[in-house]
């Protein structure tokens, strides 16, 4: 049997009934097999016969009817603070996993999440998405509890919160520990930290890794060398200028974000410093951009694609009602240093 043609040669829609007739099974079995319903008891041979018939006839599912029948849209949303360097890899990992699981991934601006809950309600309460991935740094426990009380299919990315919402993080502490060790191993003792905002969980976890590396090396942790500002370029530049204004400036800087490191490099150049001769810099997170800076920037590569991928898989388990862990830390692949040209020994060595 071939795809049906209307009078005059035009193509008409192939229905589930057509596929069922071609495969020699009932229509309900075709419906379950083609939407990968795990409760279907059809044999592998029957499943293959149904899929072959669907391809042969050119069957295209009616997405609207399917979503109404299943009360699902097959769409999930990823809310991010801004389109920064690191979110590209998270989006790619989430997008790959979403396609494999049959979802469309929508990326939205979540920068005002903690202060504007109406945007979330527009997405979830009007039934526009089946689930939410929240990567917003402004998410509070109060907002999280409110969201989970009205819409259960939520996963929080890279943020520890007291709420019962499932969450997935990368090992920020170990990553920043490795970055600080890289500077220590190069011979630096006066190492500053551009830490990001005080009230952000990722900033706090990266500070722990920085302090751990210093303490292991017997280096005192100086409050004057720990600067809080925004994760963006402007925050990195402002923080670096404060550090360079100290009576004894640092010889090396660990930046809690790639964007912050870019701003710090600009501040160093403005003050006439040469990297790495006068100042060494390591940045948290990696990006192809780091290769094209002057000098190329040493970074800490984190498993961002895997973070996005596993977050979608966690969300999918919620949507279909499967059990799964509530809190996950991505350890594979482990954080690693990408050595480039921004780290060298201090001038005194």
C-alpha positions as CSV (number, residue, x, y, z in Angstrom):
1,X,0.0,0.0,0.0
2,X,1.3,3.5,-0.7
3,X,0.4,6.9,0.6
4,X,-3.1,8.0,-0.4
5,X,-3.7,10.6,-3.1
6,X,-6.7,12.9,-3.4
7,X,-8.5,13.3,-6.7
8,X,-6.3,15.4,-8.9
9,X,-3.1,13.9,-7.5
10,X,-2.9,15.9,-4.2
11,X,-1.8,14.1,-1.0
12,X,-4.3,13.5,1.8
13,X,-3.5,12.8,5.4
14,X,-2.7,9.2,6.4
15,X,-4.5,8.2,9.5
16,X,-3.8,5.8,12.4
17,X,-6.5,3.6,10.9
18,X,-4.5,3.4,7.6
19,X,-1.4,2.4,9.5
20,X,-3.3,-0.2,11.6
21,X,-4.8,-1.7,8.4
22,X,-1.4,-1.9,6.7
23,X,0.3,-3.4,9.8
24,X,-2.6,-5.8,10.5
25,X,-3.1,-4.6,14.1
26,X,-5.8,-2.5,15.9
27,X,-5.6,1.2,16.0
28,X,-5.0,1.6,19.7
29,X,-1.8,-0.6,19.4
30,X,-0.5,1.7,16.6
31,X,-1.2,4.8,18.7
32,X,0.7,3.4,21.7
33,X,3.7,2.1,19.7
34,X,4.1,5.4,17.8
35,X,4.1,7.5,20.9
36,X,6.5,5.0,22.7
37,X,4.1,4.2,25.5
38,X,6.1,1.9,27.8
39,X,2.9,0.1,28.8
40,X,2.3,-1.3,25.3
41,X,2.6,-5.1,25.3
42,X,3.3,-5.4,21.6
43,X,6.3,-7.6,20.6
44,X,9.4,-6.2,19.0
45,X,8.3,-7.7,15.7
46,X,4.9,-6.0,15.9
47,X,6.5,-2.7,16.8
48,X,8.8,-2.9,13.8
49,X,5.9,-3.8,11.5
50,X,4.0,-0.8,12.7
51,X,6.9,1.6,12.3
52,X,7.7,0.3,8.9
53,X,4.0,0.8,7.8
54,X,4.0,4.3,9.2
55,X,7.1,5.2,7.2
56,X,5.9,3.5,4.0
57,X,2.6,5.3,4.1
58,X,4.2,8.7,5.1
59,X,2.2,8.9,8.3
60,X,2.7,12.3,10.2
61,X,1.3,12.4,13.7
62,X,-1.3,15.2,14.4
63,X,0.6,17.0,17.2
64,X,-2.4,19.0,18.3
65,X,-4.6,15.9,18.7
66,X,-1.8,14.0,20.4
67,X,-1.2,16.8,23.0
68,X,-4.9,17.0,23.8
69,X,-5.2,13.3,24.2
70,X,-2.2,13.0,26.4
71,X,-2.7,16.5,28.1
72,X,0.9,17.2,27.1
73,X,2.5,19.7,24.8
74,X,5.8,17.9,24.2
75,X,7.4,21.2,25.0
76,X,9.8,22.1,27.9
77,X,11.2,25.5,28.8
78,X,14.7,26.4,29.9
79,X,14.9,29.7,31.7
80,X,18.4,31.2,32.0
81,X,19.7,34.5,33.5
82,X,21.2,35.7,30.3
83,X,22.7,34.4,27.0
84,X,26.2,34.2,28.5
85,X,29.2,32.1,27.5
86,X,28.3,29.1,29.7
87,X,24.7,28.7,28.7
88,X,25.5,27.8,25.1
89,X,26.8,24.4,26.2
90,X,23.9,23.9,28.7
91,X,21.4,24.7,25.9
92,X,23.2,22.3,23.5
93,X,23.1,19.4,26.1
94,X,19.5,20.1,27.0
95,X,18.5,20.4,23.4
96,X,20.1,17.1,22.4
97,X,18.4,15.2,25.3
98,X,15.0,16.9,24.6
99,X,15.1,15.8,20.9
100,X,15.9,12.2,21.9
101,X,13.0,12.2,24.3
102,X,10.5,13.8,21.8
103,X,10.4,17.3,23.3
104,X,10.8,20.8,21.8
105,X,13.1,22.9,24.0
106,X,12.1,26.6,24.4
107,X,14.8,28.9,25.8
108,X,13.5,31.9,27.7
109,X,14.9,34.9,29.7
110,X,14.7,34.1,33.4
111,X,16.7,37.1,34.6
112,X,13.7,38.5,36.5
113,X,12.5,35.2,37.8
114,X,12.7,36.1,41.5
115,X,10.8,39.3,41.0
116,X,8.3,38.5,38.2
117,X,6.4,35.3,38.8
118,X,3.8,36.2,36.1
119,X,6.2,35.1,33.4
120,X,6.4,31.6,34.8
121,X,2.7,31.4,35.3
122,X,2.1,32.3,31.7
123,X,4.2,29.4,30.7
124,X,3.0,26.7,33.1
125,X,-0.5,27.6,34.2
126,X,-1.8,28.2,30.7
127,X,-0.5,24.8,29.7
128,X,2.1,26.0,27.2
129,X,4.9,23.6,28.5
130,X,5.1,20.3,30.2
131,X,8.0,21.2,32.4
132,X,10.5,23.9,33.4
133,X,14.3,23.9,33.8
134,X,15.3,26.8,35.9
135,X,18.8,28.2,35.8
136,X,18.1,31.5,37.3
137,X,20.5,32.8,39.9
138,X,17.7,34.9,41.5
139,X,15.5,32.0,42.3
140,X,14.5,32.2,46.0
141,X,13.2,29.4,48.2
142,X,9.9,31.3,48.6
143,X,9.4,31.5,44.8
144,X,10.5,27.9,44.4
145,X,8.0,26.6,46.9
146,X,5.2,28.7,45.3
147,X,6.1,27.2,41.9
148,X,6.2,23.6,43.0
149,X,2.9,24.1,44.8
150,X,1.2,25.0,41.5
151,X,3.2,23.2,39.0
152,X,5.2,20.1,39.9
153,X,7.4,19.5,36.8
154,X,10.4,21.6,37.6
155,X,14.2,21.0,37.8
156,X,16.6,23.7,39.1
157,X,20.0,23.8,37.4
158,X,23.2,24.5,39.3
159,X,21.7,26.0,42.4
160,X,21.2,24.5,45.9
161,X,17.9,25.6,47.4
162,X,16.0,24.5,50.5
163,X,12.9,23.8,48.5
164,X,11.9,20.3,47.7
165,X,12.2,20.9,43.9
166,X,14.6,18.4,42.2
167,X,18.0,20.0,41.4
168,X,21.2,19.2,39.6
169,X,24.5,20.9,40.1
170,X,28.1,20.8,38.8
171,X,31.0,20.3,41.3
172,X,31.8,24.0,41.6
173,X,33.9,23.6,44.7
174,X,36.3,21.1,43.1
175,X,36.5,23.1,39.9
176,X,37.5,26.2,41.7
177,X,39.9,24.2,43.8
178,X,41.7,23.0,40.7
179,X,41.9,26.5,39.2
180,X,43.4,27.9,42.4
181,X,45.8,25.0,42.6
182,X,47.0,25.9,39.1
183,X,48.0,29.4,40.3
184,X,49.6,28.0,43.4
185,X,51.6,25.5,41.4
186,X,52.9,28.3,39.2
187,X,54.4,29.8,42.4
188,X,51.8,32.4,43.4
189,X,51.1,33.2,47.0
190,X,49.1,36.3,46.8
191,X,46.1,35.0,44.9
192,X,42.8,37.1,44.7
193,X,39.3,35.8,44.0
194,X,36.7,37.5,41.9
195,X,33.8,35.7,43.6
196,X,30.6,36.9,42.0
197,X,27.6,38.1,44.1
198,X,27.4,37.2,47.8
199,X,23.9,35.9,47.7
200,X,24.4,33.4,44.8
201,X,24.8,29.8,45.7
202,X,27.4,29.1,42.9
203,X,29.5,31.9,44.1
204,X,29.5,30.5,47.7
205,X,30.5,27.0,46.5
206,X,33.4,28.4,44.4
207,X,34.7,30.3,47.4
208,X,34.9,27.1,49.3
209,X,37.1,25.5,46.6
210,X,39.3,28.6,46.5
211,X,39.8,28.6,50.3
212,X,40.4,24.9,50.4
213,X,43.3,25.2,47.9
214,X,44.9,28.0,49.8
215,X,44.6,26.3,53.2
216,X,46.1,23.1,51.8
217,X,49.1,25.1,50.5
218,X,49.5,26.9,53.8
219,X,48.6,30.3,52.3
220,X,46.6,32.6,54.6
221,X,43.1,33.5,53.3
222,X,43.0,37.3,53.1
223,X,39.6,39.0,53.2
224,X,41.0,41.9,51.1
225,X,41.7,39.6,48.2
226,X,38.1,38.2,48.0
227,X,36.0,40.6,46.0
228,X,32.2,40.3,45.3
229,X,30.7,41.7,42.2
230,X,28.5,40.6,39.3
231,X,29.5,37.6,37.2
232,X,29.6,39.7,34.0
233,X,32.4,41.7,32.3
234,X,31.6,44.9,34.1
235,X,31.6,43.2,37.5
236,X,35.0,41.6,36.7
237,X,36.5,44.9,35.6
238,X,35.2,46.7,38.7
239,X,36.4,44.0,41.0
240,X,39.9,43.9,39.4
241,X,40.3,47.6,39.7
242,X,39.5,47.4,43.4
243,X,42.2,44.7,43.8
244,X,44.8,46.6,41.8
245,X,44.2,49.6,44.1
246,X,45.4,47.7,47.2
247,X,48.7,48.7,48.8
248,X,50.0,45.2,47.8
249,X,48.0,44.0,44.7
250,X,47.7,40.3,43.9
251,X,50.1,38.6,41.5
252,X,47.3,36.2,40.4
253,X,43.5,36.1,40.2
254,X,41.0,33.3,40.1
255,X,37.8,34.5,38.5
256,X,34.5,32.8,39.3
257,X,33.2,33.3,35.8
258,X,34.6,33.5,32.3
259,X,32.9,36.9,31.7
260,X,34.4,38.2,34.9
261,X,37.9,37.2,33.8
262,X,37.4,39.0,30.5
263,X,36.6,42.2,32.4
264,X,39.6,41.6,34.8
265,X,41.9,41.3,31.8
266,X,40.6,44.6,30.4
267,X,41.2,46.3,33.8
268,X,44.8,45.0,33.9
269,X,45.5,46.3,30.4
270,X,44.0,49.7,31.4
271,X,46.6,49.8,34.3
272,X,49.4,49.0,32.0
273,X,49.9,45.4,33.3
274,X,51.0,42.5,31.1
275,X,49.4,39.1,31.4
276,X,50.9,36.8,32.6
277,X,54.1,38.6,33.4
278,X,52.5,41.0,35.9
279,X,49.3,39.2,36.6
280,X,48.1,35.6,36.1
281,X,44.5,34.8,35.6
282,X,42.4,31.6,35.6
283,X,38.7,31.6,34.8
284,X,35.8,29.3,35.9
285,X,34.2,27.7,32.8
286,X,35.6,27.2,29.4
287,X,34.6,28.6,26.0
288,X,36.1,28.7,22.5
289,X,36.3,32.4,23.1
290,X,39.2,31.8,25.5
291,X,41.5,30.8,22.7
292,X,41.0,34.1,20.9
293,X,41.8,36.5,23.8
294,X,45.1,38.2,24.2
295,X,46.7,36.3,25.8
296,X,44.6,33.1,25.4
297,X,42.9,32.5,28.8
298,X,43.5,29.4,31.0
299,X,40.1,28.1,32.1
300,X,38.4,25.4,34.2
301,X,36.3,23.2,31.9
302,X,33.1,22.0,33.6
303,X,30.6,19.4,32.3
304,X,27.9,21.9,31.2
305,X,26.5,19.8,28.3
306,X,26.1,16.8,30.6
307,X,24.4,19.1,33.1
308,X,21.9,20.2,30.5
309,X,21.4,16.6,29.3
310,X,20.8,15.1,32.8
311,X,18.5,18.0,33.8
312,X,16.2,17.2,30.9
313,X,16.3,13.5,31.8
314,X,15.3,14.4,35.4
315,X,12.5,16.6,34.1
316,X,11.3,13.8,31.8
317,X,11.0,11.4,34.7
318,X,8.8,13.8,36.5
319,X,6.6,14.3,33.5
320,X,6.0,10.6,32.9
321,X,5.7,9.8,36.6
322,X,9.0,7.8,37.0
323,X,10.9,7.8,40.3
324,X,14.4,9.4,40.3
325,X,16.9,11.2,42.5
326,X,15.9,14.6,43.9
327,X,19.5,16.0,44.0
328,X,22.3,15.2,41.5
329,X,25.9,16.4,41.2
330,X,27.4,15.8,37.8
331,X,30.9,14.3,38.3
332,X,31.5,12.8,34.8
333,X,33.4,14.2,33.1
334,X,35.3,15.7,36.0
335,X,36.4,19.4,36.0
336,X,39.7,19.9,34.3
337,X,42.2,22.7,33.6
338,X,42.5,24.0,30.0
339,X,46.1,25.4,30.0
340,X,46.6,28.4,27.8
341,X,48.8,31.5,28.0
342,X,47.4,33.5,30.9
343,X,49.2,31.8,33.8
344,X,52.9,32.1,34.5
345,X,55.2,32.5,37.6
346,X,55.2,35.7,39.6
347,X,57.9,38.2,38.6
348,X,59.9,37.6,41.9
349,X,60.7,34.0,40.8
